[in-house]
Amino acid sequence: MQPGYARLMRASKLRLYHRLQIVARVLQKEADREIAAASGLSTSQAAVLAVIGAGDDVSQRDVARALRMNESAVTAMVGRL
């Protein structure tokens, strides 16, 4: 592979990742609006409740792992719920 081509591929991938990040953020905001309007919850809070509702004896650590969140973030979110 030629050095210029590799640099171009890296730049192209960065643009793609940036665009994907923007789209993900737009979708997250829209989902937050929809869920908040229906339930008063954020998508994150709804996800926590979905994980808890799907299992028996689910710990905060289980929720954190399932949602790929820090345990401290889950602890704070459960406190707000």
N, C-alpha and C positions, 0 to 999 in steps of 0.2 A: 504494500500500500504506500502511496506517495505521501510525504509529510503534509502537503497542502490539502490533500483529500481527507486525511485524518482530522485536520483542524476544521475543515468544512463540515465533516460529519459531527464533530463535537458541538459546533455552533448550531447545527441543524437540530441535534438532540436537545440542546438547551432551550431552543425556541419551542420545540414540541412540549417539553416538560413545563415550560412557563405557560403555554396555552392550556395544557391540561390542568394546571394548578388554578388558572383563572376560571375555567369551566367548572371545576370541582367546587370552588368557592361560590360561584353563582348558584349552582344546584343546592349547595348547603344552605344558603340564605333563603332560597325559595322553599325548601323543605322545612326550614325553621318557621317561616311565616305560615305555611299550611298547617303544620302540627300545632303551632301556638294558637292559631285561630280555632282549631277544633278542640284542643285539650288544655291549653295554657301551659304546655310543656315545651321544652326545646327538644330538638332531635336527639341530643345526647341523653337527656333525661328519659325520653321515651325508649331509647335503646337500652338503658340500664334496667328499666322496668320490664322490657321484653326479655332480657337475659334472665332476670329474676323469675319472671313468670314461666319461663320455659323449663326450669329445673327445680329439683327439690333440694333444700338445704344449701342454697347457693351462697357462697361467701363473697365478700367484697373483692378478695383476691381473684376469685373465679370470674367475677364481672370484669375486673381490670384486664385479665388475660383475654377474655372473650372479645372485648372491645378494643384491645391493644391500647389501653390507657394506663397512666401511672396510678398506682394504688391510692396515692394522696388525692388525686383528682376525683377518683371514685368516692373516696371518703367524704370530700367536700360536697360532691353532688348528692350523695345519699343524705347528708345533713340538710341540704336545701329541700329535698323531696319530703 
